[in-house]
Amino acid sequence: MTKNEDISKLDTINIGIVGHIDHGKTTLLQRLSGKWADTHSEELKRGITIKLGYADAIVREDGDTLTVDKTSTGKAIKYITFVDAPGHEMLMATMLSGAAIIDAAILVISASEGIKPQTSEHLVALKAKKISNIIIVQNKIDLVSKEMALKSYKEIKEFVKGTIAENSPIIPISATQGVNLNKVLEEICKIKIEKPKKGEKPIFLVARSFDINKPGTAIKDLHGGVLGGALKSGTLKIGDTIEVKPGYSYKKQDQYIYKTVKSEIVSMQKGDYQIKVATPGGSLAIETNLDPSITKADALSGSVVSLEGVLPEIQENIEMKFTLFDEVFGTGSHEPVQNLKLDEMLMLSLDTTITVGRISKISGDVVSLNLKIPVVPLKGESIGIARNMNGHWRLIGFGEIA
């Protein structure tokens, strides 16, 4: 398929690759897409994923097997955007942002290391974000004996019992050796994604924003700011006038002011492919006619985009209905979750926005919060709730706008 061909008729899905650090997530993504998602120099230096990484692939039928090999001439059947989420415990906020834009997840567990604290934390993060399509891969089977692989498999079965992943397939693989990757593709292709309903308002979640111009570019060749993320509902097309909220922020008298920005869609791209109309599924890059200084260095990440006049007003105070987990995940100590307290600070993950809120009122299972960064209050969206425990943000529950 050439870059000029139409990919709009392919089923498209966003798959998050999650799990403990060093269990092979980024290697798996590279084998499934041909791309290393860690492109920031700091990530390459430290060997961990810090920001969300993206990579796209087209699944093809090649004889009796499925492949993402770019040289294959087989029939294209699915377009996948892989989102590589951080496994390190300090980067939970970024992982939650990633969970907001995925339809399904691959949970990577190393056969040689087994279940780790962040494995549990990532599984409950998927629950907090209402992600129920989960494929478990038991990676690094080339590093263990048959007996150890079976023992690890039984441990995984025990680990997921009673969770959202209880009936998820468990596929033994070796990402480095390329073993059983076609089985992973088969499971991905079984996942059914809801088609956009007619008349639905477009909601685009901004996960990254960029200035794509190289220094020294002639003024006539300059591109407007680019928004990267996922369209969750509705459709967008070239020429649409869009609003970005909370939008651009600036400091005035020691206070941050948020200004909604408006623009026109100049072009759109899914992976390497230019498109004219965007529907949900897959990562999407929207070129606007915004001044690139507004979008550079992820300045608009966490924003929500729709057509003019569709989005609700941003709010600095919200009421949230909440559910707390029984125990804190990620510490390995099975510590019970303590009740929320007045004046406590919580980290909230709402769509791709991460904000901190101070509790001003608690009434049963509804809590009122004053937010540091305002949010676009979309009804029904799941909010991840984290508490600062010994300098680490730990996921303790989930909620939604009351």
N, C-alpha and C positions, 0 to 999 in steps of 0.2 A: 504494500500500500504506500503510495507516494504521499508527500506532505500536502499535495494539492487535492487529494481525494477526499470524498465526503465521509466523515466518520459519524455523522449525526444519526444514522440509522442503527448504529451498534448499541446494544445494551451497555450501559456504563455504570461502574461501581467504584466507590472509594473504600479501600481496605487499609485499616491501620495495622501496623506491625508493632506489637507491644511485648513487654517482658523485661526481665532483669537485665542489667548491664552485662555485657560480655557473653550473653547466651547465643549470639549470632544473628541478631535482627538485621543489622546493616548488610552483612554478607548475604543473608537470604534475599533481601531486597535487591542486591546487586545481581544475584543469579536469576531472579524473576523478572528483572527489568533491564539489565545491562547497564545500570547506572549506580554509582556511589552517591548516596543522598547527602553524605557529610561533605559539604563544599566550603565550609568556613574554616579558615586556617587554624583557628583555635581548636576546632573539633578534630581536625586531622592530627594536630599536635598531641592532644590528650586522648584520642582514640574513643571518645564518647560523643553521642549526639546531643547537641545543646538546643538548637532550633529545630523546628519541624522540617524534615526533609521530604521532598516529593520526587516520585519517578512514575512514569507512565509506561504501559505495555499493552499490546494487542494480543489477545489469545487467539490462536488459530488451530483448526483441525488439520493435522498433518498425518494422513493415513488413519491409524487407529489410536493415535496419541494426540495430546494437546501440547502446544509449545508456544513460547513467547519469542522464539528465535526470529530475529529481524530478517534473516535471509529466506525464511520459509515463504512459499507461495500458496500455502494452504488457505482455506476459507476463514476469513476473520469472523469470530463469533462474539467476542466481548472486549470492551475497552476498560482497562483498569487503571486507576490512580492509586499508587501505594503511598501511604503517609507513614514515615518513619518517626516514631515518637520516642522521646528520651526514656531510658531505663533508670537513670541515676536518681536516687531519692531526692536530691536537691532540686530536681527539675520537674516536679510533679505538676506545677502550674502549666508548663508547656505541654505535658502529656494530656492534661484535661482539655486544653485548647484543641489539640489534635483530635480528641475523642468527639468534639462537637461537630466535626465535619466528615466523620466516617459513617459508612453504612454497615460495616462488618469489621471484624478484627481477626488477625492471626496472632495467637498467644504463643510466643516462642519459649520453650523450656528445654534447657540443656540436659541431655541424658547423663552427662558426666557429673553435673552439679546438682540437678534436681530442683525442688521447689525452694525459692528464696523469698525473703520478705517483700521485695518489690514485685515478685510474681503475684502474690496475694493482693498487694495494693493496686496493681494494674487491673486485676480481675474485678475488684470492687469499683474501680473508677469506671469501667465499662458498664457496670450495673447502674452507677450514679448517672451515667449519660444515656441510659436506656438502650445500650447496644446489646442485642441478644443473639445476633448471628456471629458465632465464634468458631474458628478452626484452631485446634491445638496442634502445634508441630513439636515433636520430640526430636530436637536437633542434636547433632554431634554423635550420632549412633556409630560412626566410624571410629570413635575414640573409646568405646566400651565393649565388653564381652556380651555375648548373647544373654547370659544370665543377668548381667547388670542392666541390660536394656529392658528385659522383662520386669525386673524389680522396679526400675524407674517408671515403666508403663503403669504398674499397679499403684505406685505412689501418686501418679497423676490422676488416675481414676478415683482414688480415695480423696485427693485434694479437691476435685470438682464436684464431689457428691453434695447435693443440696444447694448448688450454686446455679447461676444462669447458664453455666457451661457444662452442666451435668450430662447432657446428651450430645455434646459436641464431638465431632470426629477427632481422633488422636492419630496423627500420621507420623511414623518414624522417618526421619530424613537426615541427610548430610548435606548442608548447604554448600560446604566447600567442595565436596565431591559430586554434587548435582544429583544425589540419589533421591528418588521418589518425588521430585518437584512436579512432575506431571500429575501426580495424585493430589497435590495441593491445588493445582489449577482446576482439576475436576471438581473439587469441593467448592472452589470459588464460583465456578460456572453454575452450580446448583442453587446458589443463593438468589432468591427472588427479591427484586427491588420494586417498590410501588411506583407506578407511572405517575407523572404529574397530572393532577386533576384539572379539568377545564375551569378557567376563571380564577384559579389560585393566584394570589398576589406573589410576586417574586420576592424572595428573601435570600440575599447573598451575604455569607459570613466572610469577613476579611481576616485571613490568617497572616498574610504578609503584605507589605506594600513597598514599592521600589521606584527608584529613578534609574531607568535603563540606559541613559545617555552616557557615552564615554566622554571624559574630559577633552575639550577642544573641538567637540562636534559643532559644525556650522549651524547657525540659528535656523536656517531653512530646513535642516535635517533633524531638528530636535523632536523627540517624542514626548507626549504628555505623561503624567504619572500613571503607574500601573498598580492595580489591585489584584492580589492573588488570594484564592480561597475556594469556597464551594457554594454553589447555588442549591439551597435546600428545598425550594418550592418555586412554582411558577416558571415563567420563561423571560429571558432578556434578549434583546436584539440590538444590532448596530444601529445607532441613531437615537436610541432611547435616552431621555433625560433622567438622570438618577440623583438620589440624595444619599449622602453618607453621614451616618450618625454613630456616636457622638461627634465624630468628625475631627477637625483640626483643633489642637489645644495650644494655648499660649498663657504665659504668666503675666498677671497684672496685680500690682500691690500684694505680692506674696500669695496670690490665689490663682488657681488654674481656671481659665475660661474655656469652654468648649463651644466651637462654632460649627454648625451643620454646613457641609460643603455640597454644592451641586455641580454636576458636570454632564457631559454627553459621552456615550460609549462610541469610541472611534474604531476600535477593532477588538476581537476576542480570539483567544487561543486555548485549546485543550492540548496540553503537552506540546508536540511539534506542529499541531494541525490548526490552521485558521478556520474559524466557524463564523457563521452569520447570525445564527439563533442558538442560544444556550438553553438547555434543559437540565434538570437535576442529574447528578452523578458525575464523577470525575473532577479533577482539579480544573479550575478555570482562571485564566488571566484576562483581566479587562483593562485595555488601554483607554485612558480618559483624556480630556483636554485640560486636566488640572495642571497647575504649575508643579513640576517634579520635585520642587523643594518641599512641598506639602506631603508627598508620599515617600520620600527617601527614608532609608534606615528603619523601615517598619513603623513609621510615624502614625499610620492609620490602621495598623493591625488591631483587631478587637472591635472594629466598627461593624455596623450592619448597613447593607445597601438595599434600596428598593427604588421603585419609581417615585417620582415627586408626589408628596402628599400622602403616601401610604403608611409610613412608619409612625408609631406613637411618639410623643415627646419624650426626651430623655429624662431620667429621674435620678435624683441624688438620694432619695429616701424610698425604700421599698418595704412591702410586707411580704414575707415568704413563709409558705407552709413547709415544714421540714420533717424529715425522718432521720433519726440517728442510727448508725450501725451499733451492733452489740459490743464490738471490740475495735480497737485501733489497729489498722493493718499497716504493714511496712516496718514495724519495730521488731517483730518476731517474739514479742513477750506476752501476747494475748491480754493486753491491758484493756479493761472495760472503758467504754466512752462515757465520760462524765457529762452531766446535764449542762446545757448552755446557761451562761450567767449574764446578768445585766452589765453593760459597759465592756463586755469581752469583744476582742477584735477577731473577726473571722475572714479567711480568704474565700472568695466566692468565684466560681468559674461559671459564667453564663454565656453560652455560645462560645465565641472565641475571645470574649472579654474576661480579663482577670482583674478583679477589684478587691478592695478590703473594706469591710463594713463594721461599724461599731454598733452593738446591740443596744437599742434604746427602750425596747419593751418586749416582754414575753407573755403571750396569752395562749395557754394550752400548747398546741403544735404550730402556732403562728408566731413569728418573730418579726419585729420592726428593726430596720437597720439604716444607719446613716452612712452613705458610701463615700469613699475617697475619690473614686473615678465613677462618673455616672454611667448608667446602662440604658439600653433600649429594652423596655420591659415587654417581651413577647410572651403571651399567654401559653402555658403548656410546656415551655422549654425547661429541660431539667437543669438544675443548678448543682454543681459539686460544692460541698462545704468542707473546708479544711481548717484545722486549728493549729496554732503555733505551739509545738511541744519540744522543749529543749533546743530551740533554734531551728527546728524543721517543721514545715507545713505538712500535717498529716491529715489524710482524708477521713472525716468522721461521719459523713452522711450526705444526703442529697435533699433537694427541695424544688419548689417551683413558685412562681409569682402568685401570691394569694389574691 
